[in-house]
Amino acid sequence: MTAVVSMIYIEPLNRLIKGNKAIKGEKVQEEYFGGFCDCGGIMYQKSWFSDDGVSFLISECEKCWKNELLSFNGNQLAGEKEEVQVVDRVELKEFIQDFLTPAEYEAIVARSKGESYSSSALSRAKKKLEEIDLTIEEIITYI
């Protein structure tokens, strides 16, 4: 049985994509216990997110590197743990390419290189990214 992934964690930006918005997270600086993994490993807290009174914790297994999400309503667990899809630095370019049209993506890349670009394509890309609370400047840093 495979888990249905409903949220995406964009690791380099420390953002959790939930529905149609990207929630900025707070990275955990220490090694805090985050539960036990199905493989028998220990999960360590990675990042916390808060949205509409609900907190989300992403933890990573020390053994198999799987990332899981727990949701909390106050101090109470608000649901089952879920596997979360992680987009790392290497996968971020592909994720953005899938999110934007080729023309919009090319406009961002050209702008980042100081080359000429379609201002309407860049404007559309900016609008799409802002709709989920991301900025072109954040994206340019990683592509």
Disulfide bonds with the S-S distance in Angstrom:
none
